[in-house]
Amino acid sequence: MDAIISPTRGLETGFDQDLARLARRYCELIENRATQRGVWLARIAELLPRLHAGISSLDATELPPGEPLEPVDLDARFELFSQLRRLLADRDAYWLEFDSVDDGMTAMTGSLADDLTDIYYELKQGLRLFESDPERAVATWASGYRQHWGQHLVDAERHLAMLRSQSRLDL
């Protein structure tokens, strides 16, 4: 991804296309998880740092005017989360850095399924916009990354690195 920063436009179109390809690839991996068992999680782990590098290099821009974004279907989101949670099984839950292990605390607060689901819905929303309004799509991704899904991306990368170090990326 060779991004060219310009004063009038945050990034040139070739970079936008590369970012859209990464977003599309991520969404395809999530959607085709059942057919790619064994290598699926390793492919997610390889893709997330590339996606992170691309999205974090975007300029913070205001969302251009346009139609309001379509709200997320919460039932569909919960269904995807539930499916990912079942698929990930004992690889799903993790401790966040601020968690403390007090007496009686048994639940981990991080969920890889939740991270992957939130990233998916943010990217999918931008992909729907991308064909008709690439600038708005990229601005939507950048804004969402800074306000919400960037933390999910960091948490997922950290947990996947831990799973990789334990040779537990194969499902």
C-alpha positions as CSV (number, residue, x, y, z in Angstrom):
1,M,0.0,0.0,0.0
2,D,1.8,3.0,-1.2
3,A,-0.3,5.9,0.1
4,I,0.2,9.4,-1.3
5,I,-0.9,12.1,1.1
6,S,-2.2,15.2,-0.5
7,P,-3.3,18.5,1.1
8,T,-6.7,18.4,-0.6
9,R,-7.5,14.7,-0.2
10,G,-6.3,12.6,2.7
11,L,-5.1,9.7,0.5
12,E,-5.1,9.0,-3.1
13,T,-7.5,6.5,-4.7
14,G,-5.1,3.7,-5.1
15,F,-4.7,3.5,-1.3
16,D,-8.5,3.6,-0.9
17,Q,-8.7,0.6,-3.3
18,D,-6.1,-1.3,-1.3
19,L,-7.9,-0.5,1.9
20,A,-11.2,-1.7,0.4
21,R,-9.5,-4.9,-0.8
22,L,-8.3,-5.6,2.7
23,A,-11.7,-4.9,4.2
24,R,-13.4,-7.1,1.5
25,R,-10.9,-9.9,2.3
26,Y,-11.6,-9.6,6.0
27,C,-15.3,-9.8,5.5
28,E,-14.9,-12.8,3.1
29,L,-12.9,-14.6,5.8
30,I,-15.6,-14.0,8.4
31,E,-18.4,-15.0,6.0
32,N,-16.6,-18.2,4.9
33,R,-15.3,-19.3,8.3
34,A,-17.0,-22.7,8.1
35,T,-15.3,-23.6,4.8
36,Q,-11.8,-22.6,5.9
37,R,-11.5,-24.5,9.2
38,G,-8.0,-25.1,10.2
39,V,-6.4,-22.1,8.6
40,W,-9.2,-19.6,9.1
41,L,-7.9,-18.0,12.4
42,A,-4.3,-17.9,11.1
43,R,-5.5,-16.0,8.0
44,I,-7.4,-13.5,10.2
45,A,-4.2,-13.1,12.4
46,E,-2.2,-12.4,9.2
47,L,-4.6,-9.9,7.8
48,L,-5.4,-7.8,10.9
49,P,-1.9,-6.1,11.1
50,R,-2.1,-5.1,7.4
51,L,-5.6,-3.7,8.0
52,H,-4.4,-1.9,11.1
53,A,-1.5,-0.4,9.2
54,G,-3.8,0.9,6.5
55,I,-6.6,2.3,8.6
56,S,-4.3,3.9,11.2
57,S,-2.5,5.8,8.5
58,L,-5.6,7.6,7.4
59,D,-6.1,11.3,8.2
60,A,-8.8,12.1,10.7
61,T,-11.5,13.6,8.5
62,E,-15.0,14.7,9.1
63,L,-17.6,12.5,7.5
64,P,-18.8,14.2,4.3
65,P,-22.5,15.0,4.1
66,G,-24.7,12.3,2.8
67,E,-27.4,9.9,3.6
68,P,-27.4,8.7,7.2
69,L,-25.6,5.4,7.6
70,E,-27.8,2.3,7.7
71,P,-28.2,1.1,11.3
72,V,-26.7,-2.3,12.1
73,D,-29.1,-5.2,12.3
74,L,-28.6,-6.2,16.0
75,D,-30.2,-9.6,15.6
76,A,-27.8,-10.4,12.7
77,R,-24.9,-9.0,14.7
78,F,-25.7,-11.2,17.7
79,E,-26.1,-14.3,15.5
80,L,-22.7,-13.7,14.0
81,F,-21.2,-13.1,17.4
82,S,-22.8,-16.3,18.7
83,Q,-21.5,-18.4,15.8
84,L,-18.0,-17.0,16.1
85,R,-18.0,-17.6,19.9
86,R,-19.0,-21.3,19.3
87,L,-16.3,-21.7,16.6
88,L,-13.6,-20.1,18.7
89,A,-14.6,-22.0,21.9
90,D,-11.8,-21.9,24.4
91,R,-9.9,-19.4,22.2
92,D,-12.6,-16.7,22.6
93,A,-12.2,-15.3,26.1
94,Y,-9.2,-13.3,27.3
95,W,-8.2,-11.0,30.1
96,L,-8.0,-7.3,29.3
97,E,-4.9,-5.5,30.7
98,F,-7.0,-3.6,33.3
99,D,-8.7,-6.8,34.6
100,S,-7.8,-7.8,38.1
101,V,-8.1,-11.3,39.4
102,D,-10.0,-10.7,42.7
103,D,-11.4,-13.4,44.8
104,G,-14.4,-14.8,43.1
105,M,-13.7,-13.2,39.7
106,T,-14.2,-16.0,37.2
107,A,-15.2,-14.4,34.0
108,M,-12.7,-12.9,31.5
109,T,-13.9,-9.7,30.0
110,G,-12.4,-9.8,26.5
111,S,-14.0,-11.7,23.7
112,L,-12.3,-12.4,20.4
113,A,-15.7,-13.2,18.9
114,D,-17.0,-9.7,19.9
115,D,-13.9,-8.0,18.5
116,L,-14.1,-9.8,15.1
117,T,-17.9,-9.2,14.9
118,D,-17.5,-5.4,15.6
119,I,-14.7,-5.1,13.1
120,Y,-16.8,-7.0,10.5
121,Y,-19.8,-4.8,10.8
122,E,-17.8,-1.6,10.6
123,L,-15.9,-2.8,7.5
124,K,-19.1,-4.2,5.9
125,Q,-20.9,-0.9,6.3
126,G,-18.0,0.9,4.6
127,L,-17.9,-1.6,1.8
128,R,-21.6,-1.0,1.1
129,L,-20.8,2.7,0.6
130,F,-17.5,2.2,-1.3
131,E,-18.9,1.6,-4.8
132,S,-21.1,4.7,-4.8
133,D,-19.0,7.0,-2.5
134,P,-15.5,5.9,-1.8
135,E,-14.5,9.1,0.0
136,R,-17.4,8.7,2.4
137,A,-16.7,5.0,2.9
138,V,-13.1,5.7,3.8
139,A,-14.1,8.6,6.1
140,T,-16.6,6.2,7.8
141,W,-13.9,3.6,8.4
142,A,-11.5,6.2,9.8
143,S,-14.1,7.7,12.1
144,G,-15.3,4.4,13.3
145,Y,-11.8,3.2,13.8
146,R,-10.9,6.2,16.0
147,Q,-14.2,6.1,17.9
148,H,-14.9,2.4,18.3
149,W,-13.5,-0.5,16.4
150,G,-9.8,0.5,16.7
151,Q,-9.8,-0.8,20.2
152,H,-11.3,-4.1,19.1
153,L,-8.6,-4.3,16.4
154,V,-5.8,-3.9,18.9
155,D,-7.4,-6.3,21.4
156,A,-7.9,-8.9,18.7
157,E,-4.3,-8.6,17.4
158,R,-3.0,-8.9,21.0
159,H,-5.1,-12.0,21.7
160,L,-4.2,-13.6,18.3
161,A,-0.5,-13.0,19.0
162,M,-0.9,-14.8,22.3
163,L,-2.7,-17.7,20.6
164,R,0.0,-17.8,17.9
165,S,2.7,-18.1,20.6
166,Q,0.8,-21.0,22.1
167,S,0.4,-22.7,18.6
168,R,-3.4,-22.4,19.0
169,L,-4.5,-20.7,15.8
170,D,-5.7,-23.9,14.1
171,L,-9.4,-24.6,14.8
